[in-house]
Amino acid sequence: MILHSPTANTWTLRLLLTQLYDPAMEVCQLATQFLEEACEAVDILRLVVAMQPTLDHLGDVGHGLLLKWDPFELSSRAFL
């Protein structure tokens, strides 16, 4: 749904990001997988980074998403 939209839907991303805080690790894993796929598109990655979700609590599950986020966030700060 996110990738097939002509523009990234902020509400859809926010809803997906809330799943990162679910008490069931399976839900967190699925949300992370969907976000990793969605963040292949730079506009979606920008929206996710701007929403500033916390990924530390995910441990290894969040590493793939964090690896996409870190270089983007660092390069964005270089322009500020």
Backbone as a printed PyTorch tensor [residue, N CA C, xyz], in Angstrom:
tensor([[[  0.8210,  -1.1900,   0.0000],
         [  0.0000,   0.0000,   0.0000],
         [  0.8710,   1.2620,   0.0000]],

        [[  1.9040,   1.2570,   0.8130],
         [  2.7620,   2.4410,   0.8920],
         [  3.5430,   2.6240,  -0.4030]],

        [[  4.1140,   1.5550,  -0.9100],
         [  4.9440,   1.6630,  -2.1090],
         [  4.1300,   1.9380,  -3.3670]],

        [[  2.8760,   1.5200,  -3.3820],
         [  2.0580,   1.6920,  -4.5750],
         [  1.3470,   3.0350,  -4.6150]],

        [[  1.5110,   3.8110,  -3.5890],
         [  0.9090,   5.1300,  -3.5380],
         [  1.7950,   6.1130,  -4.2980]],

        [[  1.2130,   7.0270,  -5.0760],
         [  2.0410,   7.9890,  -5.8080],
         [  2.8260,   8.9130,  -4.8720]],

        [[  2.2950,   9.1530,  -3.6980],
         [  3.0140,   9.9270,  -2.6880],
         [  2.9370,   9.1490,  -1.3770]],

        [[  3.9410,   9.2970,  -0.5750],
         [  3.9640,   8.5910,   0.7030],
         [  2.8650,   9.1290,   1.6060]],

        [[  2.0880,   8.2390,   2.1600],
         [  1.0070,   8.6330,   3.0540],
         [  1.5270,   8.7230,   4.4760]],

        [[  1.5400,   9.9070,   5.0120],
         [  2.0560,  10.1290,   6.3560],
         [  1.2860,   9.3250,   7.3940]],

        [[ -0.0280,   9.2810,   7.2790],
         [ -0.8250,   8.5670,   8.2760],
         [ -0.5310,   7.0750,   8.2520]],

        [[ -0.2850,   6.5230,   7.0650],
         [  0.0310,   5.1020,   6.9460],
         [  1.3650,   4.8050,   7.6100]],

        [[  2.3330,   5.6740,   7.3810],
         [  3.6450,   5.4830,   8.0030],
         [  3.5620,   5.6190,   9.5200]],

        [[  2.8040,   6.5930,  10.0000],
         [  2.6490,   6.7640,  11.4510],
         [  2.0320,   5.5220,  12.0800]],

        [[  1.0230,   4.9770,  11.4230],
         [  0.3730,   3.7780,  11.9220],
         [  1.3520,   2.6050,  11.9590]],

        [[  2.1410,   2.4750,  10.9210],
         [  3.1360,   1.4080,  10.8740],
         [  4.2080,   1.6140,  11.9400]],

        [[  4.6150,   2.8480,  12.1620],
         [  5.6220,   3.1290,  13.1840],
         [  5.1150,   2.8050,  14.5830]],

        [[  3.8260,   2.9490,  14.8280],
         [  3.3010,   2.5900,  16.1520],
         [  3.4720,   1.1000,  16.4250]],

        [[  3.5180,   0.3080,  15.3700],
         [  3.6840,  -1.1350,  15.5390],
         [  5.0870,  -1.5110,  16.0200]],

        [[  6.0250,  -0.5930,  15.8970],
         [  7.3790,  -0.8450,  16.4130],
         [  7.3920,  -0.9410,  17.9300]],

        [[  6.3560,  -0.4470,  18.5780],
         [  6.2770,  -0.4270,  20.0390],
         [  5.3220,  -1.4830,  20.5830]],

        [[  4.8490,  -2.3730,  19.7200],
         [  3.9480,  -3.4380,  20.1440],
         [  4.6750,  -4.3860,  21.0920]],

        [[  3.9980,  -4.8910,  22.1180],
         [  4.6560,  -5.8180,  23.0470],
         [  5.0340,  -7.1630,  22.4140]],

        [[  4.3750,  -7.5400,  21.3270],
         [  4.6930,  -8.8010,  20.6510],
         [  5.8430,  -8.5680,  19.6620]],

        [[  6.9430,  -9.2510,  19.8540],
         [  8.1210,  -9.0660,  19.0000],
         [  7.8330,  -9.4240,  17.5450]],

        [[  6.9120, -10.3560,  17.3170],
         [  6.5640, -10.7270,  15.9410],
         [  5.9750,  -9.5330,  15.1850]],

        [[  5.1660,  -8.7500,  15.8900],
         [  4.5630,  -7.5580,  15.2810],
         [  5.6550,  -6.5430,  14.9650]],

        [[  6.5880,  -6.3540,  15.8860],
         [  7.7110,  -5.4290,  15.6730],
         [  8.5480,  -5.8630,  14.4750]],

        [[  8.7790,  -7.1560,  14.3620],
         [  9.5670,  -7.6760,  13.2380],
         [  8.8720,  -7.4140,  11.9070]],

        [[  7.5870,  -7.6770,  11.8520],
         [  6.8480,  -7.4290,  10.6050],
         [  6.8260,  -5.9460,  10.2520]],

        [[  6.6000,  -5.1140,  11.2440],
         [  6.5920,  -3.6660,  10.9910],
         [  7.9480,  -3.2140,  10.4760]],

        [[  9.0080,  -3.7400,  11.0550],
         [ 10.3630,  -3.3900,  10.6220],
         [ 10.6070,  -3.8340,   9.1880]],

        [[ 10.1520,  -5.0260,   8.8450],
         [ 10.3240,  -5.5230,   7.4770],
         [  9.5890,  -4.6280,   6.4750]],

        [[  8.3510,  -4.2750,   6.7960],
         [  7.5860,  -3.4010,   5.9050],
         [  8.2490,  -2.0290,   5.7740]],

        [[  8.7380,  -1.5000,   6.8820],
         [  9.3990,  -0.1930,   6.8410],
         [ 10.6950,  -0.2460,   6.0410]],

        [[ 11.4530,  -1.3250,   6.1900],
         [ 12.6880,  -1.4560,   5.4130],
         [ 12.3870,  -1.4370,   3.9190]],

        [[ 11.3520,  -2.1560,   3.5170],
         [ 10.9590,  -2.1670,   2.1030],
         [ 10.4830,  -0.7840,   1.6600]],

        [[  9.6500,  -0.1700,   2.4670],
         [  9.1000,   1.1370,   2.1090],
         [ 10.1940,   2.1930,   2.0210]],

        [[ 11.1970,   2.0910,   2.8740],
         [ 12.2650,   3.0950,   2.9220],
         [ 13.2650,   2.9620,   1.7800]],

        [[ 13.0190,   2.0400,   0.8590],
         [ 13.8160,   1.9900,  -0.3640],
         [ 13.5510,   3.2560,  -1.1820]],

        [[ 12.3570,   3.8020,  -1.0420],
         [ 12.0050,   5.0620,  -1.7160],
         [ 12.4790,   6.2150,  -0.8250]],

        [[ 13.2410,   7.1170,  -1.3920],
         [ 13.8630,   8.2040,  -0.6280],
         [ 12.8120,   9.1140,   0.0150]],

        [[ 11.7020,   9.3730,  -0.6770],
         [ 10.6830,  10.2500,  -0.0870],
         [ 10.0720,   9.6340,   1.1660]],

        [[  9.8990,   8.3300,   1.1540],
         [  9.3720,   7.6400,   2.3320],
         [ 10.4170,   7.6270,   3.4390]],

        [[ 11.6630,   7.3890,   3.0920],
         [ 12.7390,   7.4200,   4.0800],
         [ 12.8040,   8.7850,   4.7590]],

        [[ 12.6580,   9.8390,   3.9860],
         [ 12.6650,  11.1980,   4.5600],
         [ 11.5400,  11.3820,   5.5750]],

        [[ 10.3550,  10.9000,   5.2250],
         [  9.2210,  11.0190,   6.1470],
         [  9.4650,  10.2350,   7.4310]],

        [[  9.9820,   9.0240,   7.2970],
         [ 10.2360,   8.1890,   8.4760],
         [ 11.2860,   8.8380,   9.3690]],

        [[ 12.3580,   9.3280,   8.7890],
         [ 13.4110,   9.9900,   9.5720],
         [ 12.8380,  11.2250,  10.2660]],

        [[ 11.9950,  11.9810,   9.5810],
         [ 11.4010,  13.1780,  10.1710],
         [ 10.4950,  12.8490,  11.3530]],

        [[  9.9060,  11.6630,  11.3590],
         [  9.0290,  11.2480,  12.4520],
         [  9.8070,  10.7990,  13.6920]],

        [[ 11.0860,  10.5980,  13.5490],
         [ 12.0050,  10.2720,  14.6340],
         [ 11.5550,   9.1140,  15.5320]],

        [[ 11.2830,   7.9550,  14.9470],
         [ 10.9230,   6.8260,  15.8130],
         [ 12.1470,   6.3290,  16.5820]],

        [[ 11.9110,   5.7700,  17.7400],
         [ 12.9770,   5.1750,  18.5370],
         [ 13.1560,   3.7320,  18.0910]],

        [[ 14.3860,   3.3540,  17.7870],
         [ 14.6550,   1.9950,  17.3210],
         [ 15.5150,   1.2000,  18.2950]],

        [[ 16.0440,   1.8410,  19.3140],
         [ 16.9610,   1.1810,  20.2390],
         [ 16.3480,  -0.0360,  20.9120]],

        [[ 15.0790,   0.0320,  21.2440],
         [ 14.4310,  -1.0650,  21.9620],
         [ 14.2600,  -2.3220,  21.1070]],

        [[ 14.4520,  -2.2000,  19.7900],
         [ 14.2600,  -3.3360,  18.8930],
         [ 15.4740,  -4.2540,  18.8160]],

        [[ 16.6150,  -3.7750,  19.2710],
         [ 17.8270,  -4.6000,  19.2180],
         [ 18.1790,  -4.9590,  17.7900]],

        [[ 18.5010,  -6.2300,  17.5640],
         [ 18.9120,  -6.7000,  16.2360],
         [ 17.8140,  -6.5390,  15.1930]],

        [[ 16.5670,  -6.5870,  15.6110],
         [ 15.4410,  -6.4710,  14.6820],
         [ 15.4650,  -5.1310,  13.9600]],

        [[ 15.8950,  -4.0760,  14.6330],
         [ 15.8800,  -2.7440,  14.0500],
         [ 17.1450,  -2.3360,  13.3350]],

        [[ 18.1670,  -3.2020,  13.3170],
         [ 19.4460,  -2.8120,  12.7170],
         [ 19.3480,  -2.4890,  11.2330]],

        [[ 18.5920,  -3.2790,  10.4710],
         [ 18.4650,  -3.0270,   9.0300],
         [ 17.8630,  -1.6640,   8.7430]],

        [[ 16.8470,  -1.3280,   9.5000],
         [ 16.2080,  -0.0270,   9.3260],
         [ 17.1290,   1.0960,   9.7820]],

        [[ 17.8310,   0.8740,  10.8670],
         [ 18.7510,   1.8710,  11.3910],
         [ 19.8980,   2.1350,  10.4120]],

        [[ 20.3450,   1.0990,   9.7210],
         [ 21.4160,   1.2740,   8.7340],
         [ 20.9650,   2.1400,   7.5610]],

        [[ 19.7000,   2.0460,   7.1900],
         [ 19.1750,   2.9160,   6.1220],
         [ 19.0660,   4.3450,   6.6210]],

        [[ 18.6830,   4.4900,   7.8720],
         [ 18.4010,   5.7880,   8.4580],
         [ 19.6670,   6.5890,   8.7110]],

        [[ 20.6810,   5.9910,   9.3080],
         [ 21.8760,   6.7230,   9.7410],
         [ 22.5720,   7.5060,   8.6320]],

        [[ 22.9210,   6.9000,   7.5060],
         [ 23.6010,   7.6950,   6.4680],
         [ 22.7180,   8.8380,   5.9610]],

        [[ 21.4190,   8.5970,   5.8470],
         [ 20.5080,   9.6320,   5.3710],
         [ 20.4380,  10.7840,   6.3660]],

        [[ 20.3240,  10.4550,   7.6420],
         [ 20.2280,  11.4860,   8.6650],
         [ 21.5120,  12.3060,   8.7290]],

        [[ 22.6550,  11.6510,   8.6160],
         [ 23.9280,  12.3660,   8.6630],
         [ 24.0800,  13.2800,   7.4640]],

        [[ 23.6960,  12.8130,   6.2720],
         [ 23.8250,  13.6520,   5.0870],
         [ 22.8420,  14.8170,   5.1320]],

        [[ 21.6770,  14.6170,   5.7320],
         [ 20.7030,  15.6970,   5.8620],
         [ 21.2170,  16.7800,   6.7930]],

        [[ 21.8790,  16.3830,   7.8540],
         [ 22.4090,  17.3660,   8.8040],
         [ 23.5310,  18.1960,   8.1910]],

        [[ 24.2310,  17.6520,   7.2020],
         [ 25.3180,  18.3850,   6.5760],
         [ 24.8100,  19.6220,   5.8440]],

        [[ 23.5300,  19.5930,   5.4630],
         [ 22.9580,  20.7150,   4.7430],
         [ 22.3200,  21.7490,   5.6510]],

        [[ 22.2710,  21.4920,   6.9430],
         [ 21.6480,  22.4420,   7.8740],
         [ 22.6040,  23.5250,   8.2890]]])
